[in-house]
Amino acid sequence: MAILLQIKSACKGYGEQILLDEADASISDNVKVGFIGRNGAGKSTLLRILLGEEELDNGEVIRHPNLRLGYLRQHDPFVKGETAMDFLQRESGQPSWKCGEVAGQFELKGVYLDGPIAELSGGWQTRVKLASLLLMEPNLLLLDEPTNFLDLRTQILLEHFLVNYKAACLIVSHDRTFLGATCDHTLDLSMGKLTAFPGKVDAYLEFLQEKKMHEERSNQAVLAKMKHLEEFIAKNKARASTATLAKSKEKQLGRLELTKIESAQPVARIRPPRITPRKGPALRCKNLSIGYPDRTIASDVNIEIDHGMRFAIVGDNGQGKTTFLRTLVDSLKPITGEVRWGHGCSVGVYAQHVYTSLPEKQTVLEYLYQNAAKGKKDQDILEVAGSFLFRGMHVKKPVSVLSGGERARLCLAGLMLSDLNILILDEPGNHLDVDTVESLAEALTNYEGTVIFTSHDRHFTKTVATSIIEVRDSRVTIYSGQYDNYLYKVNKEIEAGERELASQKAKIPQAVAKPAKTEVAAPKNVDRDPAKEIKLVEKNIAQLDAQKRSLNTQLPKVTDIEELDRLEKELISVTERLSAAEDLWSQLNDEIQEL
């Protein structure tokens, strides 16, 4: 397997901030790598270095002669007035039939393909850019937070595309669900070092946790041994009869070393606003029509939300999720009908653009004092600031110097201090790292008020939502099932569309669809029995699961360093084989469901 990119002894810093410190890594052909690390660790900087847009201070990046890099650009590379088809042909140089064929994989057809690209939503424009990438046939894709601002359907389409794409990928994302579905390897940037792991992100994070526990136990054993040797030496080095033995023990003591354990980086610990729980309706929408003077987005909206519920608003981009939220908070007037909040409701809002309109001259602490509920004590405000990682001198920072992630945390901290009993949140996870998103999800599940939110993060939505509102086809309705049911429905709709596309493609004569030599198709195994196969896989899963449990039981008891290392490597191997077996079971189960 060819190495496409190799990073050797890479060093990069800005002033006193060290991003890369003698870092090493490599990316091989056809390997899909999830690239993780804290906000500010240097992931985007490393991508720019790989693209040749920035230089290393020291070290080198070795590129394979046949490397073809593809990069999903965050800015829009479109020309004014052009259609998606115009853009695809201009960027790729491919004929229209080829562009149309690839665009179809992303459901780009009709007005989405032939209409003005500027009129498409961000999610649809991302689909166009992905189709353009595929047409260029790169053998290494670099994707920087590709799921930001994508709706669920586009995320799943992107997942299907990446899983089936026969090339290497390096994907930066805070979305663990997305990385778990697309990447079989993990690269972690922490404290200037790159760590490669031959497994999925969840397996790596589990391994890190177990490794830390093992290192702590190993250090405890070493400390106990040191103490024992020190006591023996102190008692026996002065005696002539035991001085030689004591000297031998001193040499043994000198050879003992403690394992260096990386200090834990601070993590946000978010506490929800403390409110008095209420009962009854929190919100009623009656005969509501939403939209703009020249265009109605949705009509005949009749919904009721009770206090204490947590509603996720779902639907494709461009269907009206944000329009609906804006109407609820009165930043957009209804066309007809009414929005009525219950008695005693106090509403707090976090919108995608809020963090860009903060008062630049205020400090962090001044902003929090301004947004805190009356009667909040100084200690309460400082505790909330600290829980969002604003500690010590950081609370005196002016807003003007804060990063996007820090501004997002500051807005959320202000909401948590407000003691409001209704929270409306539009994509609250954008600009936050994984740990902060998880802490926010935990806080919202413990919140006794009402939450109405949008989020492209499936794990966050699944954790927080108790109910679903779907915005689709000019309707806003309460979805009868849980979020898992909704995910399943969308997946099936996409798979049905992919099967239809494949069927249509099969009907096109090969000479017309793609000028190429006719090849004899490999014979299909008509005797396959997925039901029998799944039973064998289930046996394998049970065996691997038992092995994993056994290893986890053995590891805490081991004090020998070499044995500990051997067992840890075996645990990694078993965890990966178990994950692969579970993926195979899922595929076979889908086949059985379709029979």
N, C-alpha and C positions, 0 to 999 in steps of 0.2 A: 504494500500500500504506500503510494507516494506521499511524501510530506510536502504540502502545498506552501505552508508558512512556518518559519521557525524564528522564535524570539530568543535571543541569547544575551545573557548578562545585561538586560535592559535597565537603564537608569533614566528617570525623568522627574523633575521637580520644578516647583514655582516658588522661589524664595525659600522659606523654611519648610514648606509643605512638600514632602517626599511622596510621590505617587507610585513610582517604580524603583525598586532597590535590588539590583542584580537579579531581576526577574527572568525566568526561563519558561518557555512553553512551546508547543508545536501543534499544528492542525493538519491532519491527514485527509487524504481524498475520501469523499463519501461519508465523513463523520459529522454528525450534528451535535454541536456543543452549546450548552446553556451557560452563558457568561453572567456570573452573579457577583455581588459585592455591595457594600454600603453606598448610599448617595455620597458623592465626593471622593470615592475611593480612587477614581481615575479610569473607569471603564470607557467612557466616551472619548477620553484623551487617547487611550490605547487604540481605539478604532480609528481615530484621525491619524495616528502614527502608521497603522497598517495601510491606510489609504494613501499615505504619502503627503498628507496635509500638514503634518507636524514632524519634527525631528526629535530623535532621542538625544539626551545629554551624553550618554555613553551606551555601549552595546550595539547590537545590530539586529535587523530584521532580514532574514534570508528568504527570498521568494523563489519558488519553482519557476523554471523558464516557461512552462505552459500554464501558469496561473492566470485565470480570468476572473477578476473581482467584480462582483455585483453588489451595489449598495442601495438600500431603500432610503432614498432621500427624504428628509423631514420637510424641506421646503418644496414648493410646487414648481416643477420644471416646465410648465405649460406655456404655450404661446397664446396671446389674446385672440379669442374668436375660434380657436381650433376645436375640433371634435376629438373624442377619445380615439377613434380610428385614425384621424390625422396624426395624432401624437404617437400612436403605436407604430405607424409606418415611418414617421420621421425619425423616431429614436432607434428603431431596429433595422430599417432598410428592407424589411420583409414585405412580400405581396399582401394584398388585402385579405385573400382567402386564409393565409396563414395567421394573420393578426386576428381575424374573426374567430378562427378555430381556438386559439389560445385564450382570447377574451371570453369565449363561452365557458371556459373552466371557472371563471369568476362571475358567471351569470351576467356578463356584460353583453347586452343585445338591445335592439330597438333604440329607443331614445337615449339609453345609457351609453350606447356605442356611437350613435350618429348625431346626437344632440350636442350643444355647446358644453364642453368639459367644465367650464367655470360655474355652470349651474348645478353641478353634481355636489352632493354632500361630501364631507371629508372622508367618510368611509368608502364611498364609491370611487372617489379620486385615488384612494389608496389601492383599490382593486385594479385601477388602470395602471398605476405604477408597478404593481406586482406582475401584471400581464407583460408589461414592457421588459421587466427583469427576465422573465421566463423566455421571451423571444430572443434575448441576447445570449442565452445559454452560458452563463458563468459557471465555473466549477467551484467557486466559493462565494456564498452569500453572506454579507454583513448586515445584520438587522439591529437597529438601536431602538428599543422600546416600540416594537411594531404594533402592539395591541392598544397603545394609547389612543383614545378617541374612536376606536373601532366598535361597531355594534357586534352583538353576539354572532349573528349570521356571518359577517365578514371574518370574525375571529376563527370560526369553525372552518370556513372556506380556506383561510390561510393555513390552518393546521393541516387540513387534507392536502393542500398543495405542498407543504414542507415535508410531510411524511412520505409522499410519493416522489418527491424531487430527488433525482439521482445525482446529488452533488453535496459538497460539504457546506455547513452553515455555522456561523458564529452569531448567537442571538443574545442580545442584552434584553432582559425583561424582569420586572418585579412580579410578574404573574406566574405563580408556581404551577397553576393548572395548565397554562399554555406551554411552559417549558417541559412539564411532565409528559405532555402529549406529543411533543415534537423532538426532544433531545434525549439521546442515550448517553451522552457524556457531559461532564460539568467542568467549568473552569472558574476558579474563585480568586478574586483579587482582594487581598486583605493585608494591610500594613506593608504595602510595597511588594509583596510576594505573590506570585501566581502559583496556584495549586491545581493540578489536573487530577480528575477522578473518573475512573472508567464506569460511570453509572449515572443514573438520573439524579436530579436535584434533591428530591426527597430522601433518596438513599444516602446521598452525600451528607445532608444535614443530620440525618440519623447517625451516620458514621462519625461525624464530628462530635456529636453529643456523647456517644459511647466512648470515643477515643479520649475525650476530656476526662470522663469518669475513670477510665482505665489508668490514665496518666496520674490522676490524683491518688488513686489507690496504690499505684506503683511507687509514687513518691512517699506515701505514708509508710510503705514497707521499707523503703530505703532509709527514711528518717529513723525508724525503729531500729534498723540494723546499725546505723551510725551511732545512735545513743548507746546501744549495747556494747559496741566496740570501744567507744569513748570511756564508758564505765570500766570495762575490762583493762584498758590501757592505764587509766588513772590508778587502779588498784595494784597493778602488777609491774609497772615499769621500774619501780624503785627496788623491787626484790631481785636479788641476784639470780635466784632459781627460775624466775619467770620473765626476766628482762628480755631475753631473746624472743620469747613468744610474744611479748608485748610489742616489741619492735616489728615483728611480722604483722601483727594486727594493725599497727600504724600504717604500714604499706597498703594493707587491705582497705583501711579507711580512706586513704588517699585516692584509691581507685574508684570509690563510690561517687556517683554523680546523680543529682536530681534532674528529672526531665523538665525542660523549660516549657511552661504552659502559657500560651498567649493570654494576656489579660482580657477579660470580657469588655467589649466596647459598650458604652451606655446605650440603653434601649428606652424608648418612650414608654411610660406607664400611665396610660390615660384613664382618668376616672370620669364617669358621666356626671352631668349636672344633677344635684340633689333636688328633687321636686316632690310635691305631694301628689300621689296617684289620683287620677280622676276616672270617672265612669261615664258611659253614655257616648253619644256621637261627638267626635272631634271635628268632623268636616262633612258637609253635604254639598254635592254638586247637583243642581236641578235644571234639566232641559238646557244644558250648557253647550254653546258652540264656541270654539276657540280658533284663533288665527289672526289674520291681518285684514285691513280694509279691502284689499284686492283679492284675498284668498282665504277660504275657510279650510282649516287643517283637520278639524274633527267636529262632529255635531251630535246632538242628542245624547250628551254625556249625563248619566244619572248614576252617581255612586255615593256611598256612605262609608266613612271610615270611623271606627270607634277609637276611643282613647286607649293607649297602650299597644296599638298595633304597629307593625313595622312593614311598610309596603315598599317593594321594589318596583319601579316603573321600567318596563322592558319593551323592546321593539326595535326595529331597524332604524339606523340613522336617517333623518329626514322625514320620519313618520309623525313627529310632533312631541317627543318626550319633554324636551326643554321648553317648548311652547306651553305645554300643559303646566309645568312647574311654574313658569313665569306668570301664568294666569292665576294660579293658586295664591301667589304672594303679591298679586295686584301690581306687578310691574308691566303687565299686559292686560288690557281691559277685555272682558268677554265680548264676543260679537252679540250673543243673546244668552239668556239664562242667568243663573247666579251661582256664586261660590259663597257658602256661608260657614264660617267657623263657629264652633260651639262656645258657650259662655265660659269666660275665664281662660280662653286659649291665648298663649303668648308664643309667637312664631319667630324662630331664628333661621337664617338662611346662609348656606354656603354655596356660592355659585362658582363655576369654573373660572370666571374672570375676576373674582373678588380679590384674590391676592395681588392682582396687578394695580388695584386702586386703593391700596393702603396709604395712610398719611406718611409720606416719605420722611418728614422731619421729626416725627415722634420716635421715642425709643420703644423697645419691646415692653418694658415695664409700664410706660405711660399709656401705651395702647391697651394693655390688659386692665389697668385701673379704669380706663374710660369705658370698657365693655363689661366690667364686672357688675354683678347685681348689687343693689344697695345693701349695705351692711356687711359686705365681704371684708374679712380682716386681712391685714397685710400678710400674715403668715399663710392664709388660704391662697392668696394670689401668688405668692412666691412658690408654694407647693405645686400649684397647677403649672406655673412657668417651668419649674424643674421637671415635672412629669413629661413636658414636651421638649426636654433637653435644653432649655434656656436657664443656665445656672451661672452663679458667680457674676463675672463681668459681662457675660453674654446678655444679661437682662438690660444692660445699659447701651447695647448696640442700637444705632439708628436703623429704622426700617430700610432706608436707602441702600444699606450694604448687605442686606439679607439675600440669600439665594432663593430660588423658586421653592425648594423644599422647606426652607425655614419660614418663608412667608405663609405657605399652606399650613404649617404647624401652628403659626401664630394666630391665623384666622380661627382654626379649630379650638385653640386654647381659649380665645375670647368667647366662643360659643359655650364651652364647657363651664366658664365662670358666670354665664348669664342666668342660669337657673330657669331657662325657658322650658315649657312643657311640650312644644312642637318643634322638631328639627327637620328642615327641608335641605337636603344635601344633593348637589349636582356633581357627580364624579369626585367624591371626596378623596379617593385614593391616588388621583393623579398628582405627581410630584412628591409623593411620599415613598420611602423605602419599605421593603417587605415587613420588617419588624413593626414599624409605625402603623402600617395598614392593619396588621393582625391585632395590635393593641387597640386601635380604633374600633375594630369589629367586636372585640371582647367588651369594650366599654358600652357600645350601643346595645348589645344583647342584655346588658345589666341595667340599661336606662329604663325608667318606669314611665317615660313619656311616649309620645307618638313620633315615629320616624317615617318620612317619605323621601326616597332617594333613587338616584340612578347610579349605576356603576358598570363598567365594562369588565370588572374583575369577578369571575364566576365564583371563586372561593369566598370572597368577601360577601357577595350577594347571597350565596347559599347559607353562610353563617348568620347573617343579620336578618334576612327577610322572613317574616311570618306569613306574608301574603303577597300576591302579584297583581299589578295593574298592567294590562297589555295595551299598547298604543299601536294600532294597525288598521290599515285600509279605512282611514277617516273615522275610526271608532276608538273610544277609550272605555275599556271594560275591565271588571275584576275577573282575573283568570281563576278558573275553578280548582286547578291543581296546585301542587307545590312546585318550587323552582326546578327540582330534578325532573318533574314531569314536563315542564316547559322546555328544558334543555333537550330531553329525549325527543320531543315533538319537532324542534327546530333541526336537530341532527337528522331525523328521518326525512324531513322535507328536503334538506340539502342532498342527502344520499339519493333520494328519488330523482332530483334534478340532474345529478351526476350520471345516474343510470340512463336517463332519457337522452342526455348529451352523448353518452357512449353509444347508445342504440342508433341515434341519428348519424353519428360518425361512421358506424359500421355499414350503414346503407349507402354511403358515398363511395363510388368506385375508387379503388386505391390509386389509380393513375391520375385521377383528378384531385383527390384530397391531398396527396403528397407524392410528387414525382420521385420515385425511388424504385429500386429493384424489388420484384415480388419475391417474398421469402415463404418457404413452407412453414406453416404454423406447427409448433410443437404439439404432439398429441396430448389431449386432456385426459386426466385420470378419472374415468367415468365411474369407477368403483369406490370412490371416497365415501366414507360414512362419518360425517361430522359428529354424530352421537357417540360412536365408538371412540373417535379421537378425543373427544372432550373428557371421557371417563379416564383415559390414560393420562391426560394432562392433569386432571384432578388428583390422581394418585401421586403424580410428580410434585404437585403443589404441596400436598400433605407431607411428603417426605422432606422437601426442602424447608417447609415451615418448622418441622420437628428439628431439623439440623440447626436452623437459625436459633430456635429457643434453647437448644442444648449449648450452642456456642455462647449465647448471652448469659447462660448460667455459669459456664466455666470461666469466662473472662475475669469477673470480679475476684475470683479465688487465686488467680495466677500472679506470682511475684517475680518469676524468672523473665527477664527482659526479652530474650530470644523467643521463648515460648509465647509470650504475649504478642510479639510481632507476628509470629506464625498464625496464631489464632485470629488476629485482626484481619490478616490477608484472606484467610479462609472465610471469615464473616462477610467481607466485601464480595467475594466470589459467589457465595450462597445467596446473598441479598440480590445480586444482579440476576442470577439464574431464576430466582423466585419471581422477580419483577417481570422477566421475559415470559415465564410460564403463565403468569396472570394475564399478560397482554394477549398471549395465544388463546387462553381460555375465553377472553372477551370476544376475540374475533370469531372463534368457533360458535360461541353462543349467539352472536349476531346472525351467522349462517343458518343455525337451527331455527331461529325466530322467523327467518324469511322463507323457510321451506313450507 
